């Protein structure tokens, strides 16, 4: 069934996950908002329920996607320009924004980045990993706020020494050359050294970047040493998960189930612990995944549901013949279960996520 705004079990978790301002809600409903007047929680919830769920999500998405696009542009410029005078300050500002987003808007932010990561994989991948890392690190209760912030900045900068190569590899179908393999092997140390030249003095940040491809059992690279650095192991897990989920020209993206099975195969307790949290926070069909429901409906997994296999899905296509317009569907209900995840390249170029959301308002 389509989600009904009166269904408290569906609506209330969504209202709790979002953080729309009272002014936004009042203006959109045509009521006057006085910022000097304190709005009682009960009144605000009553006002929210006057709007459709799709409108609430669309309003949130407009502001959130604009902020993420701004973060993308700022991060791109900082990574390419490599200005020592401003680099650390810019990363501090971005880290603060990503922390807020990971706490208050995780589902929609992850959906946006995952859906659009093919637009600029090298930079979008940094952002996806940073968002995932902070959320998983917070849930693990293993880090102080300062430590987790340092590892978040490591996620935003871990591949700074090979952005050009990453962009080239997105469209490369032939095997890696010897020089390319060597650049990949050396990039953790080269990225850490480049961060020092850019004025980074935070040793946690630098060491997290330097060690993020070394594994606990010593089978990683570049130096094949056992990695006992908890933060860089977290970075490694989040990096590996999101890399597997990304669409490549030479292969289909993994499903989340395939990706976590791959990560669990490391058989390391710490690796498995972080992988389990990823599965718990993102579910079997992470936000931004292309999925097919029972029947012929195709959509984008948008928000994690009450269980790992029942996300709220933004349906936008029916196969093989056209059907009803776009709709938000609760996949926990009979007849609307998610049947499977689909490889992105099977449907070719897909519309932007905000464009799809606008069709259900």
C-alpha positions as CSV (number, residue, x, y, z in Angstrom):
1,X,0.0,0.0,0.0
2,X,1.0,3.6,-0.4
3,X,2.1,5.3,2.9
4,X,-0.7,7.1,4.6
5,X,0.2,10.1,6.7
6,X,-2.2,8.9,9.4
7,X,-0.3,5.7,9.9
8,X,1.6,6.7,13.1
9,X,3.9,3.7,12.9
10,X,5.3,4.8,9.6
11,X,5.1,8.6,10.0
12,X,6.5,9.2,13.5
13,X,9.9,7.6,12.8
14,X,10.2,9.8,9.7
15,X,9.2,12.9,11.7
16,X,11.8,12.0,14.3
17,X,14.5,11.5,11.7
18,X,14.1,14.9,10.0
19,X,14.8,18.3,11.4
20,X,12.6,20.8,9.5
21,X,12.4,24.2,11.0
22,X,9.0,25.4,12.4
23,X,9.3,28.4,9.9
24,X,9.6,26.0,7.0
25,X,6.5,24.1,8.0
26,X,4.4,27.2,8.7
27,X,5.3,29.0,5.5
28,X,4.6,25.9,3.4
29,X,1.2,25.4,5.1
30,X,0.2,29.0,4.5
31,X,0.2,30.0,8.2
32,X,2.0,32.9,9.8
33,X,5.1,32.1,11.8
34,X,6.3,34.3,14.6
35,X,9.9,33.4,15.4
36,X,9.6,35.0,18.9
37,X,6.8,32.7,19.9
38,X,7.7,29.3,21.4
39,X,5.9,26.5,19.6
40,X,4.8,23.6,21.7
41,X,6.0,20.2,20.6
42,X,2.4,18.9,20.3
43,X,1.4,21.9,18.1
44,X,4.4,21.4,15.9
45,X,3.6,17.7,15.4
46,X,0.0,18.6,14.7
47,X,1.1,21.1,12.0
48,X,3.5,18.6,10.5
49,X,0.8,16.0,10.1
50,X,-1.2,18.5,8.1
51,X,1.4,18.1,5.4
52,X,1.9,15.0,3.3
53,X,4.8,12.8,4.1
54,X,6.2,13.4,0.6
55,X,6.1,17.2,1.1
56,X,8.0,16.9,4.3
57,X,10.7,14.8,2.6
58,X,10.8,17.1,-0.4
59,X,11.2,20.2,1.8
60,X,14.0,18.6,3.8
61,X,15.7,17.3,0.6
62,X,15.8,20.7,-1.0
63,X,17.9,22.2,1.7
64,X,19.9,19.1,2.4
65,X,20.9,18.4,-1.2
66,X,21.8,22.1,-1.7
67,X,24.1,21.9,1.3
68,X,25.6,18.6,0.1
69,X,26.2,20.1,-3.3
70,X,27.9,23.1,-1.6
71,X,30.1,20.7,0.4
72,X,31.0,18.8,-2.8
73,X,32.1,22.0,-4.5
74,X,34.2,23.1,-1.5
75,X,35.8,19.7,-1.0
76,X,36.6,19.4,-4.7
77,X,38.3,22.8,-4.8
78,X,40.2,22.1,-1.6
79,X,41.5,18.7,-2.8
80,X,42.5,20.1,-6.2
81,X,43.9,23.5,-5.2
82,X,46.0,22.2,-2.3
83,X,46.3,25.6,-0.6
84,X,48.2,25.3,2.7
85,X,46.8,28.6,4.0
86,X,43.2,27.5,4.0
87,X,43.2,23.7,3.7
88,X,42.9,22.8,7.4
89,X,40.3,25.5,8.1
90,X,38.2,24.2,5.2
91,X,38.4,20.6,6.4
92,X,37.4,21.7,9.9
93,X,34.3,23.4,8.5
94,X,33.4,20.5,6.3
95,X,33.9,18.1,9.2
96,X,31.4,20.1,11.4
97,X,28.8,20.0,8.6
98,X,29.2,16.3,8.0
99,X,28.9,15.5,11.7
100,X,25.6,17.4,11.8
101,X,24.3,15.7,8.7
102,X,25.3,12.2,9.9
103,X,23.3,12.7,13.1
104,X,20.2,14.4,11.8
105,X,19.9,13.6,8.1
106,X,21.8,10.3,7.5
107,X,19.3,8.4,5.4
108,X,18.5,11.2,2.8
109,X,22.1,12.3,2.7
110,X,23.4,8.8,2.1
111,X,20.7,8.3,-0.6
112,X,21.7,11.5,-2.4
113,X,25.4,10.8,-2.4
114,X,25.0,7.1,-3.4
115,X,22.5,8.0,-6.2
116,X,24.8,10.7,-7.6
117,X,28.3,9.2,-6.9
118,X,28.8,8.4,-10.6
119,X,28.8,12.1,-11.3
120,X,32.3,12.5,-9.7
121,X,33.3,9.3,-8.1
122,X,36.7,10.4,-6.5
123,X,35.1,13.3,-4.6
124,X,31.7,11.8,-3.9
125,X,33.3,8.6,-2.6
126,X,35.2,10.7,0.0
127,X,31.9,12.2,1.1
128,X,30.1,8.9,1.3
129,X,32.9,7.3,3.3
130,X,33.0,10.3,5.7
131,X,29.3,10.2,6.3
132,X,29.3,6.4,6.9
133,X,32.4,6.5,9.1
134,X,31.0,9.1,11.4
135,X,27.7,7.3,11.8
136,X,29.3,3.9,12.4
137,X,31.9,5.3,14.7
138,X,29.3,7.1,16.7
139,X,27.3,3.9,17.1
140,X,30.3,1.9,18.0
141,X,31.0,3.9,21.2
142,X,34.8,3.4,20.7
143,X,35.8,7.0,20.0
144,X,35.9,10.4,21.7
145,X,34.3,13.2,19.7
146,X,37.8,14.6,18.9
147,X,39.1,11.2,17.7
148,X,36.1,10.6,15.5
149,X,36.3,14.1,14.0
150,X,40.0,13.4,13.1
151,X,39.0,10.1,11.4
152,X,36.2,11.9,9.5
153,X,38.7,14.3,8.1
154,X,40.9,11.4,7.1
155,X,37.9,10.0,5.1
156,X,37.5,13.3,3.3
157,X,41.2,13.3,2.3
158,X,42.4,9.7,2.1
159,X,42.9,9.6,-1.7
160,X,44.2,13.2,-2.2
161,X,47.3,11.9,-4.0
162,X,45.5,9.9,-6.6
163,X,42.3,11.8,-7.6
164,X,43.3,12.0,-11.2
165,X,44.0,8.3,-11.5
166,X,40.7,7.4,-9.8
167,X,38.8,9.6,-12.3
168,X,40.6,7.8,-15.2
169,X,39.9,4.3,-13.7
170,X,36.2,4.9,-13.7
171,X,36.1,4.6,-17.5
172,X,39.1,2.2,-17.9
173,X,38.2,-1.3,-19.1
174,X,41.7,-2.6,-19.7
175,X,43.9,-4.1,-16.8
176,X,45.8,-1.7,-14.6
177,X,49.3,-0.8,-15.9
178,X,52.4,-1.3,-13.7
179,X,52.6,2.4,-13.0
180,X,48.9,2.6,-12.0
181,X,49.3,-0.4,-9.7
182,X,52.3,1.3,-8.1
183,X,50.4,4.6,-7.6
184,X,47.6,2.8,-5.9
185,X,50.0,0.9,-3.7
186,X,51.8,4.0,-2.6
187,X,48.8,6.3,-2.2
188,X,48.2,5.9,1.5
189,X,51.7,7.1,2.4
190,X,51.8,9.7,-0.4
191,X,48.4,11.1,0.7
192,X,49.6,11.3,4.4
193,X,52.8,13.1,3.3
194,X,50.8,15.5,1.1
195,X,48.6,16.4,4.1
196,X,51.6,17.3,6.2
197,X,52.7,19.7,3.4
198,X,49.2,21.2,3.5
199,X,49.6,22.1,7.2
200,X,47.9,19.1,8.9
201,X,49.5,18.6,12.3
202,X,46.8,16.2,13.6
203,X,48.6,12.9,14.0
204,X,45.4,10.9,14.3
205,X,44.2,12.3,11.0
206,X,47.5,11.6,9.3
207,X,48.0,8.1,10.7
208,X,44.4,7.1,9.8
209,X,45.2,8.0,6.2
210,X,48.5,6.3,6.2
211,X,47.2,3.1,7.6
212,X,43.7,2.9,5.9
213,X,44.7,0.0,3.6
214,X,46.7,-2.0,6.1
215,X,44.6,-4.8,7.5
216,X,44.6,-6.3,11.1
217,X,46.1,-9.5,9.8
218,X,48.9,-7.8,8.0
219,X,47.6,-8.7,4.5
220,X,47.0,-5.1,3.4
221,X,49.2,-2.5,1.7
222,X,51.6,-0.7,1.2
223,X,53.8,-2.3,3.9
224,X,51.8,-5.4,4.9
225,X,52.0,-4.7,8.6
226,X,49.3,-5.6,11.2
227,X,46.9,-2.7,11.7
228,X,46.0,-2.2,15.3
229,X,44.8,1.4,14.7
230,X,41.0,1.2,15.5
231,X,40.2,4.4,13.6
232,X,42.0,3.5,10.4
233,X,40.4,0.0,10.5
234,X,37.0,1.8,10.7
235,X,38.1,3.9,7.7
236,X,39.1,0.8,5.8
237,X,35.8,-0.9,6.4
238,X,33.7,2.2,5.3
239,X,36.0,2.7,2.3
240,X,35.8,-0.9,1.2
241,X,32.0,-1.1,1.7
242,X,31.2,2.0,-0.4
243,X,33.7,1.2,-3.1
244,X,32.0,-2.2,-3.6
245,X,28.6,-0.5,-3.7
246,X,29.7,2.0,-6.4
247,X,28.9,1.4,-10.1
248,X,32.0,0.8,-12.3
249,X,32.1,0.8,-16.1
250,X,33.8,-2.6,-16.0
251,X,31.5,-4.2,-13.5
252,X,28.1,-3.9,-11.8
253,X,27.9,-2.6,-8.3
254,X,27.7,-5.1,-5.4
255,X,24.5,-5.4,-3.5
256,X,24.8,-4.5,0.2
257,X,24.4,-8.2,1.1
258,X,27.3,-9.1,-1.2
259,X,29.5,-6.3,0.1
260,X,29.0,-7.2,3.8
261,X,29.6,-10.9,3.1
262,X,32.9,-9.8,1.4
263,X,33.9,-7.8,4.4
264,X,32.9,-10.5,7.0
265,X,35.2,-12.8,5.1
266,X,38.2,-11.0,6.7
267,X,37.2,-13.0,9.9
268,X,38.7,-10.2,12.1
269,X,36.7,-9.3,15.2
270,X,37.1,-5.5,14.7
271,X,36.4,-5.6,11.0
272,X,33.3,-7.7,11.6
273,X,32.1,-5.4,14.4
274,X,32.2,-2.3,12.2
275,X,30.7,-4.3,9.3
276,X,27.8,-5.4,11.5
277,X,27.1,-1.8,12.4
278,X,27.0,-0.8,8.7
279,X,24.5,-3.5,8.1
280,X,22.4,-2.4,11.1
281,X,22.5,1.3,10.1
282,X,22.0,0.9,6.4
283,X,20.0,-2.3,6.0
284,X,20.1,-4.8,3.2
285,X,18.9,-2.1,0.8
286,X,20.8,1.0,1.7
287,X,19.4,4.4,0.9
288,X,20.2,5.2,-2.7
289,X,20.0,1.6,-3.9
290,X,18.0,0.8,-7.0
291,X,15.5,-1.9,-6.1
292,X,12.6,-3.9,-7.5
293,X,9.5,-4.6,-5.5
294,X,7.3,-7.6,-5.7
295,X,5.7,-7.2,-9.1
296,X,7.1,-4.7,-11.6
297,X,7.8,-1.6,-9.5
298,X,11.3,0.0,-9.7
299,X,12.4,2.6,-7.2
300,X,15.1,4.1,-5.0
301,X,15.5,2.9,-1.5
302,X,15.1,6.2,0.4
303,X,14.9,5.6,4.2
304,X,15.7,2.6,6.3
305,X,12.6,1.0,7.7
306,X,11.9,-0.7,11.0
307,X,13.7,-3.8,9.7
308,X,16.8,-4.2,7.5
309,X,14.7,-5.5,4.6
310,X,11.8,-3.0,4.6
311,X,12.9,0.5,3.5
312,X,10.6,3.3,2.4
313,X,11.1,3.2,-1.4
314,X,10.5,6.0,-3.9
315,X,8.9,4.2,-6.8
316,X,9.3,5.9,-10.1
317,X,9.0,3.2,-12.8
318,X,7.0,0.2,-13.6
319,X,8.3,-2.6,-15.8
320,X,7.6,-3.6,-18.5
321,X,4.7,-1.3,-19.1
322,X,4.0,2.2,-17.7
323,X,2.0,2.4,-14.6
324,X,0.9,4.9,-11.9
325,X,3.0,7.9,-11.2
326,X,5.8,8.1,-8.6
327,X,4.9,7.2,-5.0
328,X,6.5,6.5,-1.7
329,X,5.9,2.9,-0.7
330,X,6.2,1.2,2.6
331,X,7.8,-2.1,1.8
332,X,7.0,-3.7,5.2
333,X,3.4,-4.3,3.9
334,X,2.2,-7.4,2.1
335,X,2.4,-7.2,-1.7
336,X,5.1,-4.5,-1.7
337,X,8.2,-6.3,-0.4
338,X,11.5,-5.6,-1.9
339,X,12.3,-8.5,-4.2
340,X,15.9,-7.7,-5.0
341,X,18.5,-4.9,-5.6
342,X,19.3,-4.1,-9.2
343,X,22.6,-3.1,-10.8
344,X,22.4,0.6,-11.7
345,X,23.7,0.2,-15.2
346,X,20.8,-2.1,-16.1
347,X,18.5,1.0,-16.4
348,X,21.0,3.4,-17.9
349,X,20.9,7.1,-17.0
350,X,18.6,7.8,-14.1
351,X,16.9,11.1,-13.1
352,X,18.3,13.2,-10.2
353,X,16.9,12.3,-6.7
354,X,15.4,15.7,-6.1
355,X,13.6,15.5,-9.5
356,X,12.2,12.1,-8.5
357,X,11.0,13.4,-5.1
358,X,9.3,16.4,-6.8
359,X,7.0,14.0,-8.6
360,X,5.4,12.7,-5.4
361,X,4.7,16.1,-3.8
